[in-house]
């Protein structure tokens, strides 16, 4: 990790990078935490999110682990025979499977939620970029649990990471044994990058990203209900009409709500010529079955879904539009196979989780076909910095991003 040095010639802790991979502004949105970087929505080139721009959400700096000495232990009151696996064991002893799944942070769009309700939430100031889809390759968690002899009374399975704070969060035994709950070793055909959980991470289909513990080192199988900060204080719905549950401040978040994403900067600038507007929609454990769009105060119309609809995976959608010069608002709403459609407002909770409201996406269309401004000057290609728009963290006075289309 690089950083500046102080007068004694040692690295200044304040400037040491907490993540490993490059996070250039042309691909990633800096939230300002040093740990968390979103994917720019206008830099999603295909169905899968490339590793170099997949969003990073961490609670502590990325650990550097040696696979030669790394082990994964499975133990607890719900396991008759504790077992430990080496890195080679995972690659060579068990069947490898690959699944395409979307991962989204429960706090995605927190900045937009704050704008909706007129307050600033505590927590990572995400714009729209804390979501990504990858092909994950690894071993089914149930295949690793079986040799440990799961007891009839086992109720919960809790993966624990090897980062500084030992991030951990339990899930029910049934979800742990699901066909598509993986201990992943590879991402998009490459060995897991350090920031995404090397040597091994959990992938929990359709659930919040916090369930997918990275840098696995231990998995506890318990006959008791497990309570940790990540299901009692964080990643729980606090306040509003949602009651507290046991020692938790609110019910723990599990599956995610239906949302949609427009692949344009915020705000966007377009030319007054035929455009294809594209985006993604995701419904957690459910399938997206419909996407509609609305221009300004016009009627809702059907967008074309261009990819298969699968539980736990986003779909791509698109529609054609020839915008007139001026300022416009594009709204998009998705519907899942349970009949849930994005609402106009999201249920209140104190930590700003699960924002799913229909967004009013601002679009500025130049009055001339050459993309010039009202004064005849060409628009500059610039980017929003952190905190100045929903898509980043804070660079005061920066200009809105431009799409030269």
Buried (B, 14 or more C-beta within 10 A) or exposed (E): EEEEEEEEEEEEEEEEBBBBBEBEBEBBBBBBBBBBBBBBBBBBEEBBBBBBBBBBBBBBBBBEBEBEEBEBBBBBBBBEEEBEBBBEBBBEEBEBBEBBBBBBBBBBBBBBBBEBBEEEBEBBBBBBBBBBBBBBBBBBBBBBBBBBBBBEEBBBBBBBBBBEEBBBBBBEBEBBBBEBBBBBBBBBEEEBBBBBBBBBBBBBBBBBBBBBBBBBBBBBBBBEEBBBBBBBBBBBBBEEEBEBBEEBBBBBBBBBBBBBBBBBBBBBBBBBEEBEBBBBBBBBBBBBBBBBBBBBEEEEEEBEBEEEBBBBBBBBBBBEBEBEBEEBBBBBBBBBBEEBEBEEEBBBBBBBBBBBBBBEBBBBBBBEEEBBBEEEEEBEEEBBBBBBBBBBBBBEEBBBBBBEB
